[in-house]
Structure formats: structure tokens, C-alpha cells
Amino acid sequence: MKVPFCDLTRQNKEVADELKKAIMDVISSGNYILGKEVGLFEKEMAKYIGTRYAVGVASGTDALYLILRALKIGAGDEVITTPFTFIATADSIARCGAKPVFADIDLPTFNLDPDSVSKKITTKTKAILAVHLFGQPANLSALGELAQENGLYLVEDCAQAHGASLNGKMAGSFGIAAAFSFFPTKPLGGIGDGGIVLTNDQALAQDIQSLRAHGAKRKYFHEQIGLNSRLDEIQAAILRVKLKRLDEWNEERRHIASLYNQKIKKATLPRPLEGTKHIYHCYTIRTSERDALKRALEREGIGCSIYYPTPLHLQPCFKNLSYKAGDFPKSEEAANEVLSLPIFPGMKQEEIGIVCEAVNSL
């Protein structure tokens, strides 16, 4: 391709020697499950985000599910979240036996609209699950107030927001707990799956440690039904190397986004919420000619992607919730108009120019 949508090899080349050593050190250690590297990474990640505790798990999806399990959210409970996100956010609620309740988004930021959330709160509501979509922190101040006023948990889905912040405070440090994904394309990505839970609540952290190991606090003594969800030792070693570069790589993303903001003239551009540090996991524009633009860019050899073409309330797996087209008009408008452009560490200046010229001309 003339410009790839994402090229992970470029950032990995920057730290190739460190990655090789980290991997070989794990192999040489003979300790592959919840060893030294996982423990050190948990401490380093907690320090970076600003929480007291971190628990490494097998994926960002498991991180969300285990938070809800540890909060004792289950059958008969409701959790309010956005329909404009990856399915893991809502299916984690459903896996607990609880009901996902959707609220519409604020279209400029793509994140939950607090006014819409306030209208969905009932006596069954137990939590608000806020997603920091595309690396843009949600309106945590307003959502936090809603949660506090109504006695609800605020849970953060930080799968795309490693290093993002609101008024100088890191995304992932606002709610009762936060879930991060280390899927390879994330701002902090492994070479495989991985996730982590961050929290300031000691009891919650300990419960998640038990749940990730089949509900056992000590081997072969199972106090509850859990699952096998452990961050891999090799992935932890890789993530420790990459965490040192995360701020640098996020600044690259922000620089690319600033050039896009300056040069792209014929689309609706991302608009960060005041006080936020958007780290642009995705640089997502809106246009009513989205499908035509996508086809044209692909013909030009320029990678692009649609996140997300069908909002969750219209997904077949949630048909039992009885939502219909028109229920969340802003989410549906976003789904019909969004297109994410190439943005990744190591992207070349000439590639940025090619993308901007193509978008403006096509």
C-alpha cells in the first residue's frame, strides 16, 4: 500500500533489541505464569496511571468482565453504556447476567452524553460504564457527578486511552476501576492479547486476583467460580519495554493529528473535549460521503477503516433488548459517517501529506 492504515513493525524496530532481550530473559527464567515480569509491570502500570493497584489479565474484554463480577453486578442489574463502541464493552455486561442499557453519545467527541445517561438511570442501575473512544477521555467530571449523586459505580473502559488525561489526571484513575487492553494495535500494545485492571480499591483488586485464577486465593481452594485469565509473562515483559516509550509515541500520534487538523479541509474533524489530552488511538473524521471516500482512498492505496459501522443497539446479539433504528440518532449518525485515517508511531511526513491531499481531492 502507498500508506498503510497501521504499521506495527515501525515502532517495534525502535525497540527490537530490548524486546528480544526481554523475551529471552523470560524464556531463560523458566517461570512463565504470573512471574516477576507480570508483577513488575502491574506496579509500573499502576504508577503510570496513578492508582494503587493493578491486576494483569488475559485481555481487555476479561478486564471489563472481571471488574463487573467483582462489583457483584449480575442478574436484575442494569449498567448504562454507549452503543457506539466495540462490542466487548456491552457483552461484558451481558456475560455477567446484567442488562446493558444504552445512552446516546455527544457527536463531536463520540463519547457518552451525560444528559442522555441521566435519563436512563433507574432503581436497577448499578453502574455507568464510560468508554474513552478513539483515545479521547469521556466527560468524566459530569459522569462522575451522576454516579455519585445516584450511588452508582463509575467504571472506565480505557481500551483505547493509554496515556490520555482530563485536566491533568490520567484516564483510568477516575472511577472505581478501569480496564485496559493490550491488543497489538492499541497505543500500548503487546505482541498478542493482554489486559489489566486498575483500581484504588484493595478488596476489589484482591477479588479480581482470585477471579482470574478460577476463583482461588490459594491453589486448589476455590471460593467462587472464576476463569483462567492471566496476563502472559512474555507479554508483560514486552509491555514493560514499550511502556517506557508510550508518552513519546502518543506525542507522535498527537503531532500527526495536528497536521491532519491543519490540512484536511473537507470533512468534520475530531473535536477534543476542553481540558482533555486526546492521544488519537484513531483519527476519525465524519463525512456524509464516507463510503465513497473509503473506496476512493483504497483505490489510491491508502488504508482506512470504519469504527464502527453498526451501533450495538442494532446488533443481532442484542435484539432481546428491543431497541430499534432511531433510538440513538447521534450514535447512528456517527456509524453512518465515521472513517478512521492512518495514524501510528513512525508514520512518515510524506505519508501524512498523501493522506491529506487524497481526502481533500477525493
Beta strands, then each sheet from edge to edge (+ up, - down):
strand 1: 53-57
strand 2: 78-81
strand 3: 99-102
strand 4: 105-106
strand 5: 111-112
strand 6: 125-131
strand 7: 153-157
strand 8: 165-166
strand 9: 169-170
strand 10: 177-181
strand 11: 195-199
strand 12: 216-218
strand 13: 221-222
strand 14: 276-277
strand 15: 283-286
strand 16: 338-341
sheet 1: 1+ 11- 10+ 7+ 6+ 2+ 3+
sheet 2: 4+ 5-
sheet 3: 9+ 8- 14+
sheet 4: 12+ 13-
sheet 5: 15+ 16-
end
